[in-house]
Amino acid sequence: MTEFNFKNTDEDYAKRTKSSLIINLVVSIIFGLIVTASSNVMWGIGIGLIMFIIQYFKADRRNNVYINKIYFDKENISIEFVDHKVINTITGHLSEFDFKKKAALQRTPTPYLAVYHNNELKIKQFEVDDWTESKMDDVINSFNKADTEA
């Protein structure tokens, strides 16, 4: 039996969202000022606004999904996650699941844990709060060990 628990509260979600908004706003303003200096004010405002909107939706998607708990034994697995403040659970046989670490191209490559159920991508867990790249590696290694023993 292997179990991973991760802390996630409404305050953590609010903190993640606020932090993303501030970073996106600052980067969009800087980029807009650069465009304004090289072109004109309208282009700078337009490009800065478009960049902010795109980054807002990307960050919103990243911050809304959070895996709270992963439990598996030699045969079965259960994953509890929050998606837009709604708690969901996926369960099944170990052979139906696959965990992979991938990288999303943001400003820099950002690792995320991809959870597949029956070869369909179900969850993307990005590196936030308790979820670090090393925790993703721990989950993948533990899962692969349990899956080969099954």
FENSULLIN-V219370 format. One record per pair of residues at least 24 apart in sequence whose ideal C-beta (glycine too) atoms are under 8 Angstrom apart, sorted by the first residue. I is the first residue (numbers start at 1). J is the second residue. D is the distance in whole Angstrom. If there is no record, write none. Layout:
((I;J;D) (I;J;D))
This chain:
((1;71;7) (1;72;8) (1;73;5) (2;70;8) (2;71;7) (2;72;6) (2;73;7) (2;142;5) (2;146;6) (3;69;7) (3;70;7) (3;71;5) (4;69;7) (4;70;4) (4;71;8) (4;135;7) (4;138;7) (4;139;6) (4;142;8) (5;68;7) (5;69;5) (6;66;7) (6;67;6) (6;68;6) (6;69;7) (6;129;7) (6;130;4) (6;131;6) (6;135;8) (7;129;7) (7;130;5) (8;66;5) (8;68;5) (8;82;6) (8;129;7) (8;130;8) (10;85;8) (12;66;8) (12;129;6) (13;63;7) (13;66;7) (13;82;8) (13;85;7) (16;63;5) (16;128;6) (16;129;7) (17;59;8) (17;60;8) (17;63;5) (20;56;8) (20;59;4) (20;60;8) (20;62;8) (20;63;6) (21;56;7) (21;59;7) (24;52;6) (24;55;4) (24;56;6) (24;59;6) (25;52;6) (27;51;7) (27;55;7) (27;107;8) (28;52;4) (28;55;7) (58;106;7) (62;124;8) (62;126;5) (62;128;7) (63;128;7) (65;123;6) (65;124;6) (65;125;7) (65;126;8) (66;125;7) (66;128;7) (66;129;8) (66;131;8) (67;113;8) (67;115;8) (67;123;6) (67;125;5) (67;131;7) (70;139;6) (72;142;8) (72;143;7) (72;146;6) (73;146;7) (74;146;6) (74;149;6) (74;150;5) (75;150;6) (77;143;8) (79;115;7) (79;123;7) (81;123;6) (81;125;8) (90;115;8) (90;117;6) (90;122;6) (90;123;8) (92;117;6) (92;118;8) (94;143;8) (94;146;6) (94;147;5) (94;150;5) (95;147;7) (95;150;7) (97;143;7) (99;139;6) (99;140;5) (99;143;5) (99;144;8) (100;140;7) (101;133;8) (101;136;5) (101;137;7) (101;140;6) (111;136;6) (112;136;8) (113;139;7) (113;140;7))
